[in-house]
Amino acid sequence: MNKNKYVSKTKAISRRTALKLGAVTSVWIPTEVFAQPPNRMRPQPGDQLVYGDGDFVGDLIDPTSIILNQQPFPALARDPDSLLKRDGSRLNRLMITRIDQKKLSERHKENAAEGIVAFSAICTHTGCDITNWDAEKLAMACPCHESMFDIYNGGTVIGGPAPRPLAMLPLNISKGVLTVAASFRGRVGFTQQF
């Protein structure tokens, strides 16, 4: 009896040949295949800040219109060349306000532009949108589990279950336009715990 009658007559590809083919193929695949879409990318240095909500959504934020200690408002980054808003991920949402730069902690002064500060709008506890404002404490607050964040001290947690500060986005003012100076300081969003 022929034991090989069920074995294919075609030559099997060797492991070495398969690895060579994989190496060659990987060179041919453009890197754009693995990159995320530009609207999902985190705010980039040089991006302009625009209103993220309300009647002026998408319009440039005029730095002179931001009042001292006003309730933070939603904003997004926008590529200055393509005018593409980075609205493809909720992790890109920002909250912006102006604070007294003299009272800002020394460590975080370099992240402010003429007292204007920007923080991630996503709570570090369970990822809720931060929309509340405690005008008495000058603190941003999460409506879900009441975490509070000190905007004068880099978004440090001052109440509630949030495990870490809000990510702060360094800002700059260039030719009267509010822009992103560098990437987020701190991790954006929350860490799921099991």
N, C-alpha and C positions, 0 to 999 in steps of 0.2 A: 504494500500500500504506500502510495506517495504522500508523505506528510506535508509536502509543500503545495498541494493542489489548491488549497484555500488561500495561500499567500499571494498577494498581488504581484504581478510580473513587473510593475513599474518600480523604478528605483526610488527609494525613500530619500528625502532631503536630509542631509547630514546636519548636525547641530551647528557645526562651524559655518556652513553655508547659510543657515537660517540667521545666525548672528551677523554675518556680513550683509545680508539683505536688509536686516533691521537697521544697521548702521547707515547704509546708503539711503534708505528710505527716510530716516530721520533727518538727514541733511536736506532732502527735497521738500519736506513739509515746512511751509512758511511759519515763522514764529507768530504771525498774527492769529493763527488758528488757536493758539494757546492764550493769547492776550484777552483781557476782558474788554467789552465795549467801552468807548470813551465816556459815555454818560454814567457808567457804573464805577469809574475810577474815583478814588478819593480826591478831594481838592488838591490841585497842583500849584506850586509856587508860580505866581504871576496871574493866576485865575482872578477874575473880578467877582465881587459879591453882589448878588441880586436878591430882591425880595422873593421869599419862597411861598408867600401866601397873600391873600387879600386883593385889593383893587390894583395894586402895583406889581403883581407877580411877574417876575422876569425882568423888571426894570432895575437899572443900576441903583445901588444904595448911595445916597448922598451923605457923606460922613457928617456934614454940618447939620443935617436934619435929626441926628440922633441926640436925644436929650439925656442929660446926666441922670443916672439911676432910674431910667424908665424901664417898664416891664420889657424883658427881652422879647424880640420878635423873630419869626422864622426867616431863614435865608438859605441860599444855595450858592455854590461856586459856579462860575461860567467861564468857559475857555474864551479868552479875549479875541482870538483869531476866527474861530468857527462859530462863536456865539452859542455853542452847545452847552446847555445846562447839565450839570452833573446830578441829575435827578433820577438816575436808574437804580439807585439803592437808597433805602431809607437811612442807612448809616452815614450818608452824606449830608443829612439835614443838620442845620446849625441854628443856634439861638444867639442873637447879638444884642448888646446894649453898650452904653457908655457909663464908665465909672470914674470916680475921682482918682486920677492916676497917682496922686500923692499918697493915697491910702492903700494902693495896690501893693501886695507883698513884693519885696525886692526880687525874689526868685522868678516872679512872673511878669515883671515890668516889660521885659523884652518881647513878650507875646502880644502886647497891646499897641494899638496905633492911636495916639492922642487920646488915650483912655477908652477906646473902643475895644471890646473883647468879644471873642466868639468861642462858643463851646459846642460840643456835640449835643444834639437834641435827644439823644437816646440814653435812657437811664442805665446805669451799670448794674442794677439789681436784676431785673427781668426783661429789660429792653423796651419798656413803655416809652411813649413820647413825653418829654418833659415840657409841660405847658403852663404850669402854675408858677406864681411869683409871690414871694412873701416880701412886701415892700418895707415892712418894719425891720426885718433881718437882712434885707438886700440879698436874698437867697433864691435860687431857682429851686423848684420843688416838683417832684413826680406825683401825679395824682393817683397812681395805682397803690403804692405802699408807703407814701409819705416820706420818701428819702429827700433830704435837703442838701443843697450844694452851695458853698460859700464862693461867690464869684470874685471876691476880693482876695481870695487865697487859692487861685488856680482851680476852682471847682471842687475843693476838698469837701468830703462828706461831713456834715455837721448834725445830721439826724437821719433816722430811718435805717433800713437794712442794706443799703447799697454798700458793696464791698470795697469800692475804690472811687477816686475822683472822676469827674467828667473829663474827657479828652478836650484839650484846649487847642485851638487853631491859631497859630501866630499870624498877625495881620500887619499890613503896611498901608500907607496912603501914598499913592503915586499919581501925580498930576490931578489931584482932587478925587481920585477913584480909590475906593476901598478894595485892597487886593490881598491875596494869600501870600504870606512871606515864607512859609515853610510848611512841611507836613504836620499832621496832628501831633501834639505832645501828649502821649498816653494812648492807651488802647481804646478804640471806639467800640461802643456796644457793651454787651454783657457776656458773661461766661456761664453757659448752662451747667447746672450742678445736678448730679443724680444721687 
